[in-house]
Amino acid sequence: MARLLALLGSINIGGNRVKMVDLKAAFAEEGFKELVTVAASGNLILSDERDPVYIEKQLERVLADRFKFNSCVMVRTKEQVQTAVDDNPFHGTGPEHGSDKMVHSIFLSQQPDQARFDALLEEHSTKGSERLALGDRVLYLDYVHGVGVSDLSSKFLERRLGCKGTARNMNSLKNIISKMA
């Protein structure tokens, strides 16, 4: 069976509180196998052969039914997660790269239209110091001075790009990848 990562958006923020042990138990009851949670922010490693889009919808349904909140879920393979780290142009060593805490890969529900991304870049060019780049169903973002002081909230990005997303910083992604081995 394939090892997959389910990235659950908005877990343990904004009032969507759930213990990882409860989350794991609920998904196990739904037939998901070999579940491992990583941190308390909605990272779930699982084994499954079904279509990732089907898995996303099933996990979203369980969150709504059992925990009474809506969340977007993105399912990716280990290789896709590794690519989201390796291809992030703001991650690496040297003065031109951001810190692993500030550099994020935002996993997107679909590939945004290039024109929408270009409009986002244009609109934001005079507003903040954050750096953005677009990958394959991933938005790369260096928050530079921190997420809390940025105008680039998840809701703002969703409206501008026309798709949902859930972000993880480089520290989290490296930890997740090590657990997926």
C-alpha positions as CSV (number, residue, x, y, z in Angstrom):
1,M,0.0,0.0,0.0
2,A,1.1,3.5,-0.8
3,R,2.2,5.8,2.1
4,L,0.4,9.1,1.8
5,L,0.3,12.3,3.7
6,A,-3.0,13.9,4.4
7,L,-2.6,17.6,5.2
8,L,-5.7,18.8,7.1
9,G,-6.3,22.5,7.0
10,S,-7.2,24.6,10.0
11,I,-6.6,22.0,12.7
12,N,-6.2,23.4,16.2
13,I,-6.5,27.0,15.0
14,G,-9.5,29.2,14.8
15,G,-11.6,27.2,17.2
16,N,-11.2,23.9,15.4
17,R,-9.7,22.0,18.3
18,V,-9.3,18.3,18.2
19,K,-6.8,15.9,19.9
20,M,-4.7,13.9,17.5
21,V,-5.6,10.7,19.3
22,D,-9.3,11.4,18.6
23,L,-8.6,12.3,15.0
24,K,-6.6,9.1,14.5
25,A,-9.4,7.0,16.2
26,A,-12.1,8.5,14.0
27,F,-10.2,7.8,10.8
28,A,-9.3,4.3,11.9
29,E,-13.0,3.6,12.4
30,E,-13.6,4.7,8.8
31,G,-11.1,2.1,7.6
32,F,-7.9,4.0,7.2
33,K,-4.8,2.0,7.9
34,E,-1.4,2.5,9.5
35,L,-2.2,6.0,10.8
36,V,0.5,8.2,12.2
37,T,-0.1,11.8,13.3
38,V,2.8,14.3,13.2
39,A,2.5,17.3,15.5
40,A,-0.8,18.6,16.6
41,S,-1.5,20.6,13.4
42,G,-3.3,18.1,11.1
43,N,-0.6,16.0,9.6
44,L,-1.7,12.4,9.1
45,I,0.4,9.7,7.5
46,L,-1.6,6.7,6.2
47,S,-1.5,3.7,3.9
48,D,-4.1,3.5,1.2
49,E,-4.4,2.5,-2.5
50,R,-7.5,4.5,-3.2
51,D,-7.6,7.6,-5.4
52,P,-6.2,10.6,-3.4
53,V,-9.2,12.8,-4.4
54,Y,-11.5,10.2,-2.9
55,I,-9.4,10.0,0.3
56,E,-9.5,13.9,0.6
57,K,-13.3,13.8,0.4
58,Q,-13.6,11.0,2.9
59,L,-11.4,12.7,5.4
60,E,-13.2,16.0,4.9
61,R,-16.5,14.2,5.5
62,V,-15.3,12.6,8.8
63,L,-14.1,16.0,10.0
64,A,-17.5,17.5,9.3
65,D,-19.5,14.6,10.7
66,R,-17.5,13.8,13.8
67,F,-15.8,17.0,14.7
68,K,-18.4,19.5,13.4
69,F,-16.1,21.7,11.3
70,N,-15.2,22.0,7.7
71,S,-11.6,21.6,6.6
72,C,-9.8,21.3,3.3
73,V,-7.7,18.2,3.1
74,M,-4.8,17.7,0.6
75,V,-3.3,14.2,0.1
76,R,0.2,13.9,-1.3
77,T,2.8,11.1,-1.8
78,K,6.1,11.3,-0.1
79,E,7.7,12.2,-3.4
80,Q,5.3,15.1,-3.8
81,V,6.0,16.4,-0.3
82,Q,9.8,16.0,-0.9
83,T,9.4,18.0,-4.2
84,A,7.5,20.7,-2.3
85,V,10.7,21.1,-0.2
86,D,13.3,20.6,-2.9
87,D,11.6,22.9,-5.4
88,N,10.9,25.7,-3.0
89,P,13.0,28.6,-4.3
90,F,13.2,30.3,-0.9
91,H,14.5,27.2,1.0
92,G,18.2,26.4,1.2
93,T,21.4,27.9,2.6
94,G,22.8,31.3,2.1
95,P,21.7,34.8,2.6
96,E,19.2,34.8,-0.3
97,H,17.1,32.0,1.4
98,G,14.7,32.4,4.3
99,S,14.6,30.6,7.6
100,D,12.9,27.2,7.7
101,K,10.4,28.6,10.1
102,M,9.3,31.4,7.7
103,V,9.5,29.5,4.4
104,H,6.3,27.6,3.6
105,S,4.9,25.3,0.9
106,I,1.2,25.8,0.6
107,F,-0.4,22.7,-0.8
108,L,-3.3,23.7,-3.1
109,S,-6.5,21.9,-4.0
110,Q,-5.9,22.6,-7.7
111,Q,-3.4,24.4,-10.0
112,P,-4.3,28.1,-10.0
113,D,-4.6,29.9,-13.2
114,Q,-1.3,31.7,-14.1
115,A,-3.1,34.9,-14.7
116,R,-4.6,34.9,-11.1
117,F,-1.1,34.2,-9.7
118,D,0.4,37.0,-11.8
119,A,-2.4,39.4,-10.5
120,L,-1.6,38.4,-6.9
121,L,2.1,39.2,-7.5
122,E,1.3,42.5,-9.0
123,E,-1.1,43.5,-6.3
124,H,1.3,42.5,-3.5
125,S,4.4,43.9,-5.1
126,T,4.1,47.2,-3.2
127,K,2.5,45.9,0.0
128,G,4.9,43.6,1.7
129,S,8.3,41.9,1.8
130,E,7.0,38.4,1.3
131,R,8.2,36.4,-1.7
132,L,6.0,34.1,-3.7
133,A,6.5,31.5,-6.4
134,L,4.2,29.0,-8.0
135,G,4.8,25.3,-8.3
136,D,2.7,22.3,-9.3
137,R,-0.3,22.6,-7.0
138,V,2.0,24.3,-4.5
139,L,2.4,28.0,-3.6
140,Y,5.9,28.7,-2.3
141,L,5.9,31.6,0.2
142,D,8.7,33.2,2.3
143,Y,7.0,35.2,5.0
144,V,10.3,36.9,5.8
145,H,9.1,38.7,8.9
146,G,6.6,36.1,10.1
147,V,3.1,34.8,9.3
148,G,1.5,36.9,12.1
149,V,2.5,40.2,10.5
150,S,1.7,39.3,6.9
151,D,-1.3,40.4,5.0
152,L,-1.1,37.1,3.0
153,S,-3.6,35.1,5.1
154,S,-5.0,31.8,3.9
155,K,-8.4,33.4,3.2
156,F,-6.8,36.2,1.2
157,L,-4.7,33.7,-0.9
158,E,-7.8,31.5,-1.5
159,R,-9.8,34.4,-2.9
160,R,-6.9,35.6,-5.1
161,L,-6.0,32.2,-6.4
162,G,-9.4,30.6,-6.6
163,C,-8.5,27.5,-4.7
164,K,-8.0,26.3,-1.2
165,G,-4.7,25.5,0.5
166,T,-3.0,24.5,3.6
167,A,0.5,25.6,4.6
168,R,3.4,23.9,6.3
169,N,6.8,25.4,7.0
170,M,10.1,23.7,6.0
171,N,10.8,22.5,9.6
172,S,7.4,20.7,9.6
173,L,7.8,19.2,6.2
174,K,11.3,17.8,7.0
175,N,9.9,16.2,10.1
176,I,6.9,14.8,8.2
177,I,9.2,13.3,5.4
178,S,11.4,11.6,8.0
179,K,8.3,10.0,9.5
180,M,7.0,8.8,6.1
181,A,10.1,6.6,5.5
